[in-house]
């Protein structure tokens, strides 16, 4: 190991000429910096370390691929560092480490996500070398997309509201569909419509590249109308081809709950395309319901009266869940993926999932778990009585032609 410099920083590079991803370790313990640095170097990174979080801006942050951050440091805690990283606009994947209990790590992870940071994972101290090595290797390019948030997070292109308007007008929005299945037997019960932008210069763009811009520029409702139109046209085409289409879920932003004419526009389009309302579901996050409650109640009740299903999405990450479930006519509750990912490794996640399933059933709601990536998670959710599931174990989001082939060939995993 190279001794630390006066800036409490060490750089370790490879003699290989192949470009390597850059990783920064921020931990007040020099021995921990050395340990993590050595593991990262063997995983394929060029490594820098610092024991002083105040030196962060002395590093070229935009070039970093991974930042391993200790939450508990004497002069500056990890939450302050996350705030600074967000202000710097880093796209690096962030791994949190701490000797505190799992709940502190999970809370800090969620705070990072709320700041718009690319949170790769979190590990408890004392670190287990195989776990850290596996996590760092998953973040290298060329690996499975679902296991490597960093590998699929290139720098976002600069997009304008005018470009999005033109893209919608020219039919550049395309829909991908992620299947949802019944956990008891694997039968397909629904698909979630997820928008992509087929940009003429930047290729296929995922929602995180343009949704926030659409919201800040006042285009959320216009975008929703375009997504609805594209989804319903795909549905109509599926019906024309004789496909047995399950329920199709479409995400609604808060802006859709401010116009009382929205249900009428939806029904008009369904009638034009001869699509029964029972084939459509709208998904809303808890935060979507924080605006005008009377107007939202009006709109959602009318949608439900017309036969459209309603799901509350990302349940458990908002602040008014019980009130919303009590007052609004939902038919389905979706458990957020962060709790599903914690099954078996986090006692709090286990408790939240178990109680959420019980709460949903007590309110006569179907319960769907998002983010299922392993057969163990499927089986655990099945044992807890969860009704439905969705995630990469089942299928990734698929364009309509690929969805048809998947539906024809889907074989559920052995559940015995």
C-alpha positions as a Markdown table, in Angstrom:
| # | Residue | x | y | z |
|---|---|---|---|---|
| 1 | Unk | 0.0 | 0.0 | 0.0 |
| 2 | Unk | 1.1 | 3.6 | -0.7 |
| 3 | Unk | 1.2 | 5.7 | 2.5 |
| 4 | Unk | -1.5 | 8.4 | 2.8 |
| 5 | Unk | -0.5 | 11.8 | 1.7 |
| 6 | Unk | -0.9 | 15.1 | 3.7 |
| 7 | Unk | -4.5 | 15.3 | 2.2 |
| 8 | Unk | -5.3 | 12.0 | 3.9 |
| 9 | Unk | -5.7 | 10.5 | 0.5 |
| 10 | Unk | -4.2 | 7.5 | -1.3 |
| 11 | Unk | -4.4 | 6.6 | -5.0 |
| 12 | Unk | -4.0 | 3.1 | -6.2 |
| 13 | Unk | -3.9 | 2.4 | -10.0 |
| 14 | Unk | -3.4 | -0.6 | -12.2 |
| 15 | Unk | -0.6 | -1.1 | -14.6 |
| 16 | Unk | -3.1 | -2.3 | -17.2 |
| 17 | Unk | -3.7 | 0.0 | -20.2 |
| 18 | Unk | -7.4 | -0.9 | -20.1 |
| 19 | Unk | -9.6 | 2.0 | -18.8 |
| 20 | Unk | -10.8 | 1.2 | -15.4 |
| 21 | Unk | -13.6 | 2.7 | -13.4 |
| 22 | Unk | -12.7 | 5.1 | -10.6 |
| 23 | Unk | -13.7 | 4.5 | -7.0 |
| 24 | Unk | -13.4 | 6.7 | -4.0 |
| 25 | Unk | -13.5 | 5.5 | -0.4 |
| 26 | Unk | -14.5 | 8.0 | 2.4 |
| 27 | Unk | -13.9 | 6.5 | 5.8 |
| 28 | Unk | -12.2 | 8.0 | 8.9 |
| 29 | Unk | -10.5 | 4.7 | 9.7 |
| 30 | Unk | -7.2 | 4.4 | 7.6 |
| 31 | Unk | -7.2 | 0.6 | 8.0 |
| 32 | Unk | -10.8 | 0.4 | 6.6 |
| 33 | Unk | -9.8 | 2.7 | 3.7 |
| 34 | Unk | -6.9 | 0.3 | 2.9 |
| 35 | Unk | -9.1 | -2.8 | 3.2 |
| 36 | Unk | -11.8 | -1.5 | 0.9 |
| 37 | Unk | -9.3 | 0.0 | -1.5 |
| 38 | Unk | -7.5 | -3.4 | -1.8 |
| 39 | Unk | -10.8 | -5.2 | -2.4 |
| 40 | Unk | -11.9 | -2.6 | -5.0 |
| 41 | Unk | -8.6 | -2.8 | -6.8 |
| 42 | Unk | -8.9 | -6.6 | -7.1 |
| 43 | Unk | -12.5 | -6.1 | -8.4 |
| 44 | Unk | -11.2 | -4.0 | -11.2 |
| 45 | Unk | -11.2 | -0.3 | -10.1 |
| 46 | Unk | -8.7 | 2.5 | -9.8 |
| 47 | Unk | -9.0 | 3.5 | -6.2 |
| 48 | Unk | -8.7 | 6.7 | -4.2 |
| 49 | Unk | -9.2 | 6.9 | -0.5 |
| 50 | Unk | -9.6 | 9.7 | 2.0 |
| 51 | Unk | -10.1 | 9.8 | 5.8 |
| 52 | Unk | -11.4 | 13.4 | 5.7 |
| 53 | Unk | -14.8 | 14.0 | 4.1 |
| 54 | Unk | -14.0 | 17.7 | 3.9 |
| 55 | Unk | -11.5 | 17.0 | 1.1 |
| 56 | Unk | -14.3 | 15.7 | -1.2 |
| 57 | Unk | -14.2 | 18.6 | -3.6 |
| 58 | Unk | -10.4 | 18.0 | -4.1 |
| 59 | Unk | -11.4 | 14.9 | -6.1 |
| 60 | Unk | -12.7 | 15.1 | -9.6 |
| 61 | Unk | -16.2 | 13.9 | -8.6 |
| 62 | Unk | -17.7 | 13.7 | -12.2 |
| 63 | Unk | -15.1 | 11.0 | -13.1 |
| 64 | Unk | -16.0 | 8.8 | -10.2 |
| 65 | Unk | -17.9 | 5.6 | -10.9 |
| 66 | Unk | -18.4 | 4.4 | -7.3 |
| 67 | Unk | -18.2 | 6.2 | -3.9 |
| 68 | Unk | -18.0 | 4.0 | -0.8 |
| 69 | Unk | -19.1 | 6.2 | 2.1 |
| 70 | Unk | -18.9 | 5.6 | 5.9 |
| 71 | Unk | -22.0 | 7.2 | 7.5 |
| 72 | Unk | -20.4 | 7.7 | 10.9 |
| 73 | Unk | -17.4 | 10.1 | 10.9 |
| 74 | Unk | -16.3 | 12.4 | 13.7 |
| 75 | Unk | -16.1 | 15.7 | 11.9 |
| 76 | Unk | -18.7 | 15.3 | 9.2 |
| 77 | Unk | -21.4 | 12.6 | 9.0 |
| 78 | Unk | -22.4 | 10.7 | 5.9 |
| 79 | Unk | -25.7 | 12.5 | 5.5 |
| 80 | Unk | -23.9 | 15.8 | 5.1 |
| 81 | Unk | -21.7 | 14.2 | 2.5 |
| 82 | Unk | -24.7 | 12.8 | 0.6 |
| 83 | Unk | -26.2 | 16.3 | 0.6 |
| 84 | Unk | -23.0 | 17.7 | -0.9 |
| 85 | Unk | -22.7 | 14.9 | -3.5 |
| 86 | Unk | -26.3 | 15.7 | -4.6 |
| 87 | Unk | -25.4 | 19.4 | -4.9 |
| 88 | Unk | -22.4 | 18.4 | -7.0 |
| 89 | Unk | -24.7 | 16.4 | -9.3 |
| 90 | Unk | -22.6 | 13.2 | -9.1 |
| 91 | Unk | -23.8 | 10.2 | -11.1 |
| 92 | Unk | -21.5 | 7.9 | -9.3 |
| 93 | Unk | -23.0 | 4.8 | -7.6 |
| 94 | Unk | -22.9 | 5.2 | -3.9 |
| 95 | Unk | -22.3 | 2.3 | -1.4 |
| 96 | Unk | -23.1 | 3.2 | 2.2 |
| 97 | Unk | -21.2 | 1.4 | 5.1 |
| 98 | Unk | -21.7 | 1.8 | 8.8 |
| 99 | Unk | -21.4 | 0.1 | 12.1 |
| 100 | Unk | -24.9 | 1.4 | 13.1 |
| 101 | Unk | -27.9 | -0.9 | 12.9 |
| 102 | Unk | -29.6 | -1.8 | 9.6 |
| 103 | Unk | -32.4 | 0.7 | 10.1 |
| 104 | Unk | -30.0 | 3.6 | 10.0 |
| 105 | Unk | -28.4 | 2.3 | 6.9 |
| 106 | Unk | -31.7 | 1.8 | 5.2 |
| 107 | Unk | -32.9 | 5.3 | 6.2 |
| 108 | Unk | -29.7 | 6.9 | 4.8 |
| 109 | Unk | -30.1 | 4.9 | 1.6 |
| 110 | Unk | -33.6 | 6.3 | 1.2 |
| 111 | Unk | -32.4 | 9.8 | 1.9 |
| 112 | Unk | -29.8 | 9.4 | -0.8 |
| 113 | Unk | -32.5 | 8.2 | -3.3 |
| 114 | Unk | -34.7 | 11.2 | -2.3 |
| 115 | Unk | -31.8 | 13.5 | -3.2 |
| 116 | Unk | -31.6 | 11.9 | -6.6 |
| 117 | Unk | -28.4 | 10.0 | -6.0 |
| 118 | Unk | -27.6 | 6.6 | -7.6 |
| 119 | Unk | -27.7 | 4.5 | -4.4 |
| 120 | Unk | -26.1 | 1.1 | -5.3 |
| 121 | Unk | -26.3 | -0.6 | -1.9 |
| 122 | Unk | -25.4 | -0.6 | 1.7 |
| 123 | Unk | -23.4 | -2.9 | 3.9 |
| 124 | Unk | -23.0 | -3.2 | 7.7 |
| 125 | Unk | -19.7 | -3.2 | 9.5 |
| 126 | Unk | -17.7 | -5.3 | 10.1 |
| 127 | Unk | -17.6 | -5.8 | 6.3 |
| 128 | Unk | -17.6 | -9.2 | 4.8 |
| 129 | Unk | -15.1 | -9.3 | 2.0 |
| 130 | Unk | -17.2 | -11.6 | -0.4 |
| 131 | Unk | -20.2 | -9.3 | -0.1 |
| 132 | Unk | -18.3 | -6.2 | -0.9 |
| 133 | Unk | -16.4 | -7.8 | -3.7 |
| 134 | Unk | -19.7 | -9.1 | -5.2 |
| 135 | Unk | -21.3 | -5.7 | -5.0 |
| 136 | Unk | -18.4 | -3.9 | -6.6 |
| 137 | Unk | -18.2 | -6.4 | -9.4 |
| 138 | Unk | -21.9 | -6.1 | -10.2 |
| 139 | Unk | -21.3 | -2.4 | -10.8 |
| 140 | Unk | -18.7 | -2.9 | -13.5 |
| 141 | Unk | -19.9 | -2.4 | -17.1 |
| 142 | Unk | -21.2 | -5.3 | -19.2 |
| 143 | Unk | -23.0 | -7.2 | -16.4 |
| 144 | Unk | -26.7 | -7.8 | -15.8 |
| 145 | Unk | -28.7 | -4.6 | -16.0 |
| 146 | Unk | -30.8 | -5.4 | -13.0 |
| 147 | Unk | -27.8 | -5.9 | -10.8 |
| 148 | Unk | -25.8 | -2.9 | -12.0 |
| 149 | Unk | -27.5 | 0.5 | -11.6 |
| 150 | Unk | -24.2 | 2.2 | -12.3 |
| 151 | Unk | -23.7 | 0.3 | -15.6 |
| 152 | Unk | -27.1 | 1.6 | -16.9 |
| 153 | Unk | -26.7 | 5.2 | -15.6 |
| 154 | Unk | -24.8 | 7.1 | -18.3 |
| 155 | Unk | -24.7 | 10.9 | -18.2 |
| 156 | Unk | -28.1 | 12.2 | -18.9 |
| 157 | Unk | -28.5 | 14.0 | -22.2 |
| 158 | Unk | -29.6 | 17.7 | -22.0 |
| 159 | Unk | -33.3 | 17.6 | -23.0 |
| 160 | Unk | -35.7 | 20.5 | -23.4 |
| 161 | Unk | -39.5 | 20.8 | -23.0 |
| 162 | Unk | -39.8 | 21.7 | -26.7 |
| 163 | Unk | -37.9 | 18.6 | -27.7 |
| 164 | Unk | -40.3 | 16.5 | -25.6 |
| 165 | Unk | -43.3 | 18.2 | -27.1 |
| 166 | Unk | -42.0 | 17.5 | -30.6 |
| 167 | Unk | -41.2 | 13.9 | -29.6 |
| 168 | Unk | -44.7 | 13.3 | -28.4 |
| 169 | Unk | -46.2 | 14.9 | -31.5 |
| 170 | Unk | -44.0 | 12.7 | -33.7 |
| 171 | Unk | -44.8 | 9.5 | -31.9 |
| 172 | Unk | -41.4 | 9.0 | -30.4 |
| 173 | Unk | -42.8 | 7.7 | -27.1 |
| 174 | Unk | -42.9 | 3.9 | -27.0 |
| 175 | Unk | -44.3 | 1.6 | -24.3 |
| 176 | Unk | -42.6 | -1.3 | -22.7 |
| 177 | Unk | -44.6 | -3.7 | -20.5 |
| 178 | Unk | -43.6 | -5.6 | -17.4 |
| 179 | Unk | -45.7 | -8.7 | -16.6 |
| 180 | Unk | -47.4 | -9.2 | -13.2 |
| 181 | Unk | -48.3 | -12.7 | -12.0 |
| 182 | Unk | -50.2 | -14.6 | -9.3 |
| 183 | Unk | -47.7 | -15.9 | -6.8 |
| 184 | Unk | -49.7 | -19.0 | -5.9 |
| 185 | Unk | -49.4 | -20.5 | -9.4 |
| 186 | Unk | -47.5 | -18.0 | -11.7 |
| 187 | Unk | -50.6 | -17.2 | -13.8 |
| 188 | Unk | -50.3 | -13.8 | -15.6 |
| 189 | Unk | -52.8 | -11.3 | -14.2 |
| 190 | Unk | -51.5 | -8.0 | -15.5 |
| 191 | Unk | -48.8 | -5.9 | -17.2 |
| 192 | Unk | -47.5 | -2.5 | -16.2 |
| 193 | Unk | -47.0 | 0.1 | -19.0 |
| 194 | Unk | -43.7 | 1.9 | -18.7 |
| 195 | Unk | -42.8 | 4.8 | -21.1 |
| 196 | Unk | -39.6 | 5.1 | -23.1 |
| 197 | Unk | -38.5 | 7.9 | -25.4 |
| 198 | Unk | -37.0 | 6.8 | -28.7 |
| 199 | Unk | -35.0 | 9.9 | -29.2 |
| 200 | Unk | -33.5 | 10.5 | -32.7 |
| 201 | Unk | -30.1 | 11.5 | -31.4 |
| 202 | Unk | -29.8 | 9.9 | -28.0 |
| 203 | Unk | -31.5 | 6.5 | -28.7 |
| 204 | Unk | -33.8 | 4.8 | -26.2 |
| 205 | Unk | -34.2 | 7.0 | -23.1 |
| 206 | Unk | -35.6 | 5.7 | -19.8 |
| 207 | Unk | -38.0 | 7.8 | -17.7 |
| 208 | Unk | -35.4 | 9.1 | -15.3 |
| 209 | Unk | -33.9 | 11.0 | -18.2 |
| 210 | Unk | -37.0 | 13.1 | -18.9 |
| 211 | Unk | -39.8 | 12.7 | -16.3 |
| 212 | Unk | -38.4 | 15.3 | -13.9 |
| 213 | Unk | -37.9 | 17.7 | -16.7 |
| 214 | Unk | -41.5 | 17.1 | -17.8 |
| 215 | Unk | -42.8 | 17.8 | -14.3 |
| 216 | Unk | -40.8 | 20.9 | -13.8 |
| 217 | Unk | -41.9 | 22.3 | -17.2 |
| 218 | Unk | -45.6 | 21.7 | -16.6 |
| 219 | Unk | -45.8 | 18.8 | -19.1 |
| 220 | Unk | -46.7 | 16.0 | -16.7 |
| 221 | Unk | -50.4 | 15.9 | -17.8 |
| 222 | Unk | -49.6 | 16.2 | -21.5 |
| 223 | Unk | -47.1 | 13.4 | -21.1 |
| 224 | Unk | -49.7 | 11.3 | -19.3 |
| 225 | Unk | -52.2 | 11.8 | -22.1 |
| 226 | Unk | -49.6 | 10.7 | -24.6 |
| 227 | Unk | -48.7 | 7.6 | -22.6 |
| 228 | Unk | -52.3 | 6.7 | -22.2 |
| 229 | Unk | -52.9 | 7.1 | -26.0 |
| 230 | Unk | -49.8 | 5.0 | -26.9 |
| 231 | Unk | -50.8 | 2.3 | -24.3 |
| 232 | Unk | -54.4 | 2.1 | -25.5 |
| 233 | Unk | -53.3 | 1.8 | -29.1 |
| 234 | Unk | -51.1 | -1.1 | -28.2 |
| 235 | Unk | -54.0 | -2.7 | -26.3 |
| 236 | Unk | -56.2 | -2.3 | -29.3 |
| 237 | Unk | -53.6 | -3.9 | -31.5 |
| 238 | Unk | -53.3 | -6.8 | -29.1 |
| 239 | Unk | -57.1 | -7.3 | -29.2 |
| 240 | Unk | -57.0 | -7.2 | -33.0 |
| 241 | Unk | -54.4 | -10.0 | -33.0 |
| 242 | Unk | -56.6 | -12.1 | -30.8 |
| 243 | Unk | -54.3 | -11.9 | -27.7 |
| 244 | Unk | -55.9 | -12.6 | -24.3 |
| 245 | Unk | -54.8 | -9.3 | -22.7 |
| 246 | Unk | -54.6 | -9.1 | -18.9 |
| 247 | Unk | -55.2 | -5.9 | -17.0 |
| 248 | Unk | -52.9 | -3.1 | -18.1 |
| 249 | Unk | -51.6 | -0.7 | -15.4 |
| 250 | Unk | -50.8 | 2.9 | -16.3 |
| 251 | Unk | -49.1 | 5.4 | -13.9 |
| 252 | Unk | -50.9 | 8.6 | -13.1 |
| 253 | Unk | -49.1 | 11.8 | -11.9 |
| 254 | Unk | -50.6 | 14.2 | -9.4 |
| 255 | Unk | -51.6 | 16.5 | -12.3 |
| 256 | Unk | -54.1 | 14.0 | -13.5 |
| 257 | Unk | -56.0 | 14.4 | -10.3 |
| 258 | Unk | -56.7 | 18.1 | -10.7 |
| 259 | Unk | -59.0 | 18.0 | -13.8 |
| 260 | Unk | -62.5 | 16.6 | -13.2 |
| 261 | Unk | -62.8 | 16.0 | -17.0 |
| 262 | Unk | -60.0 | 13.4 | -16.9 |
| 263 | Unk | -62.3 | 10.4 | -16.5 |
| 264 | Unk | -64.5 | 11.5 | -19.4 |
| 265 | Unk | -61.4 | 11.7 | -21.7 |
| 266 | Unk | -60.3 | 8.3 | -20.6 |
| 267 | Unk | -63.7 | 6.7 | -21.3 |
| 268 | Unk | -64.0 | 8.4 | -24.7 |
| 269 | Unk | -60.7 | 6.9 | -25.8 |
| 270 | Unk | -61.6 | 3.5 | -24.5 |
| 271 | Unk | -64.9 | 3.7 | -26.4 |
| 272 | Unk | -63.2 | 4.8 | -29.6 |
| 273 | Unk | -60.8 | 1.8 | -29.4 |
| 274 | Unk | -63.4 | -0.6 | -28.1 |
| 275 | Unk | -61.4 | -1.5 | -25.0 |
| 276 | Unk | -63.4 | -2.6 | -21.9 |
| 277 | Unk | -62.7 | -0.5 | -18.9 |
| 278 | Unk | -62.0 | -3.5 | -16.8 |
| 279 | Unk | -58.8 | -4.1 | -18.7 |
| 280 | Unk | -57.3 | -0.8 | -17.4 |
| 281 | Unk | -55.8 | 0.1 | -14.0 |
| 282 | Unk | -54.3 | 3.3 | -12.9 |
| 283 | Unk | -51.4 | 3.4 | -10.4 |
| 284 | Unk | -50.9 | 6.3 | -8.1 |
| 285 | Unk | -48.2 | 7.0 | -5.5 |
| 286 | Unk | -49.1 | 8.2 | -2.0 |
| 287 | Unk | -47.5 | 11.6 | -2.8 |
| 288 | Unk | -49.8 | 11.9 | -5.8 |
| 289 | Unk | -52.7 | 12.2 | -3.4 |
| 290 | Unk | -51.4 | 15.2 | -1.4 |
| 291 | Unk | -52.9 | 17.9 | -3.5 |
| 292 | Unk | -56.6 | 18.8 | -3.7 |
| 293 | Unk | -58.3 | 15.9 | -1.8 |
| 294 | Unk | -61.9 | 16.6 | -2.9 |
| 295 | Unk | -61.0 | 16.8 | -6.6 |
| 296 | Unk | -58.9 | 13.7 | -6.3 |
| 297 | Unk | -61.7 | 11.8 | -4.6 |
| 298 | Unk | -64.1 | 12.9 | -7.3 |
| 299 | Unk | -61.9 | 11.8 | -10.1 |
| 300 | Unk | -60.9 | 8.4 | -8.6 |
| 301 | Unk | -64.4 | 7.5 | -7.6 |
| 302 | Unk | -65.7 | 8.2 | -11.1 |
| 303 | Unk | -62.9 | 6.1 | -12.6 |
| 304 | Unk | -63.8 | 3.3 | -10.3 |
| 305 | Unk | -67.5 | 3.6 | -11.0 |
| 306 | Unk | -66.7 | 3.2 | -14.7 |
| 307 | Unk | -64.9 | -0.1 | -14.0 |
| 308 | Unk | -61.3 | 1.0 | -14.0 |
| 309 | Unk | -59.1 | -0.5 | -11.3 |
| 310 | Unk | -57.0 | 1.7 | -9.0 |
| 311 | Unk | -53.7 | 0.7 | -7.3 |
| 312 | Unk | -51.7 | 2.6 | -4.7 |
| 313 | Unk | -48.1 | 2.3 | -5.8 |
| 314 | Unk | -44.9 | 2.3 | -3.7 |
| 315 | Unk | -46.9 | 1.7 | -0.6 |
| 316 | Unk | -45.0 | 2.5 | 2.7 |
| 317 | Unk | -42.7 | 5.2 | 1.4 |
| 318 | Unk | -45.2 | 8.1 | 1.8 |
| 319 | Unk | -46.6 | 9.6 | 5.0 |
| 320 | Unk | -50.4 | 9.3 | 4.8 |
| 321 | Unk | -50.9 | 5.7 | 3.8 |
| 322 | Unk | -53.6 | 4.7 | 6.3 |
| 323 | Unk | -55.7 | 7.8 | 5.5 |
| 324 | Unk | -55.5 | 7.2 | 1.8 |
| 325 | Unk | -56.4 | 3.6 | 2.1 |
| 326 | Unk | -59.4 | 4.4 | 4.3 |
| 327 | Unk | -60.8 | 7.2 | 2.1 |
| 328 | Unk | -60.1 | 6.2 | -1.5 |
| 329 | Unk | -61.5 | 3.4 | -3.6 |
| 330 | Unk | -58.4 | 1.4 | -4.3 |
| 331 | Unk | -58.5 | -2.2 | -5.5 |
| 332 | Unk | -54.8 | -3.1 | -5.2 |
| 333 | Unk | -51.9 | -2.2 | -3.0 |
| 334 | Unk | -48.3 | -2.4 | -4.3 |
| 335 | Unk | -45.4 | -3.0 | -1.8 |
| 336 | Unk | -42.4 | -1.0 | -2.7 |
| 337 | Unk | -39.4 | -2.9 | -4.0 |
| 338 | Unk | -37.1 | -1.6 | -1.3 |
| 339 | Unk | -39.0 | -3.7 | 1.3 |
| 340 | Unk | -39.0 | -6.8 | -1.0 |
| 341 | Unk | -35.3 | -6.5 | -1.5 |
| 342 | Unk | -34.8 | -6.5 | 2.2 |
| 343 | Unk | -36.8 | -9.7 | 2.8 |
| 344 | Unk | -34.7 | -12.2 | 4.8 |
| 345 | Unk | -31.9 | -9.7 | 5.6 |
| 346 | Unk | -33.8 | -6.9 | 7.4 |
| 347 | Unk | -36.1 | -7.6 | 10.3 |
| 348 | Unk | -37.8 | -4.3 | 9.7 |
| 349 | Unk | -38.4 | -5.1 | 6.0 |
| 350 | Unk | -39.8 | -8.5 | 7.0 |
| 351 | Unk | -42.2 | -6.9 | 9.5 |
| 352 | Unk | -43.3 | -4.2 | 7.0 |
| 353 | Unk | -44.1 | -6.7 | 4.3 |
| 354 | Unk | -45.9 | -9.1 | 6.6 |
| 355 | Unk | -48.1 | -6.3 | 8.1 |
| 356 | Unk | -48.7 | -4.6 | 4.7 |
| 357 | Unk | -50.0 | -7.8 | 3.3 |
| 358 | Unk | -52.3 | -8.3 | 6.3 |
| 359 | Unk | -53.5 | -4.7 | 6.1 |
| 360 | Unk | -54.3 | -5.0 | 2.4 |
| 361 | Unk | -56.3 | -8.2 | 2.9 |
| 362 | Unk | -58.1 | -6.7 | 5.9 |
| 363 | Unk | -59.2 | -3.9 | 3.5 |
| 364 | Unk | -60.2 | -6.4 | 0.8 |
| 365 | Unk | -57.3 | -5.3 | -1.5 |
| 366 | Unk | -55.1 | -7.4 | -3.7 |
| 367 | Unk | -51.5 | -7.1 | -2.7 |
| 368 | Unk | -48.7 | -7.0 | -5.3 |
| 369 | Unk | -45.0 | -7.0 | -4.5 |
| 370 | Unk | -42.6 | -5.1 | -6.7 |
| 371 | Unk | -39.0 | -5.9 | -7.4 |
| 372 | Unk | -38.9 | -9.7 | -7.1 |
| 373 | Unk | -35.5 | -10.8 | -8.3 |
| 374 | Unk | -35.0 | -14.2 | -6.7 |
| 375 | Unk | -37.0 | -17.4 | -6.2 |
| 376 | Unk | -36.4 | -17.1 | -2.5 |
| 377 | Unk | -38.2 | -13.7 | -2.5 |
| 378 | Unk | -41.1 | -15.2 | -4.5 |
| 379 | Unk | -41.4 | -18.1 | -2.0 |
| 380 | Unk | -41.2 | -15.8 | 1.0 |
| 381 | Unk | -43.9 | -13.6 | -0.3 |
| 382 | Unk | -46.0 | -16.6 | -1.2 |
| 383 | Unk | -45.7 | -17.9 | 2.3 |
| 384 | Unk | -46.8 | -14.5 | 3.7 |
| 385 | Unk | -49.9 | -14.7 | 1.6 |
| 386 | Unk | -49.0 | -12.0 | -1.0 |
| 387 | Unk | -51.3 | -12.3 | -4.0 |
| 388 | Unk | -49.3 | -10.9 | -6.9 |
| 389 | Unk | -45.7 | -10.2 | -8.0 |
| 390 | Unk | -43.6 | -8.3 | -10.5 |
| 391 | Unk | -39.9 | -8.1 | -11.1 |
| 392 | Unk | -36.9 | -9.2 | -13.1 |
| 393 | Unk | -37.2 | -12.8 | -11.9 |
| 394 | Unk | -40.5 | -12.9 | -13.9 |
| 395 | Unk | -39.6 | -10.6 | -16.8 |
| 396 | Unk | -38.0 | -7.3 | -17.6 |
| 397 | Unk | -40.1 | -4.6 | -19.3 |
| 398 | Unk | -40.7 | -5.7 | -22.9 |
| 399 | Unk | -41.8 | -4.0 | -26.1 |
| 400 | Unk | -45.2 | -5.1 | -27.4 |
| 401 | Unk | -43.9 | -7.7 | -29.9 |
| 402 | Unk | -41.6 | -9.3 | -27.3 |
| 403 | Unk | -44.4 | -9.3 | -24.8 |
| 404 | Unk | -46.6 | -11.4 | -27.1 |
| 405 | Unk | -43.8 | -13.9 | -27.4 |
| 406 | Unk | -43.2 | -13.9 | -23.6 |
| 407 | Unk | -46.9 | -14.4 | -22.9 |
| 408 | Unk | -47.0 | -17.4 | -25.2 |
| 409 | Unk | -43.9 | -19.0 | -23.7 |
| 410 | Unk | -44.1 | -18.1 | -20.0 |
| 411 | Unk | -43.5 | -21.1 | -17.7 |
| 412 | Unk | -43.6 | -20.3 | -14.0 |
| 413 | Unk | -40.7 | -21.4 | -11.8 |
| 414 | Unk | -41.1 | -24.6 | -9.8 |
| 415 | Unk | -42.8 | -23.5 | -6.5 |
| 416 | Unk | -42.9 | -26.8 | -4.7 |
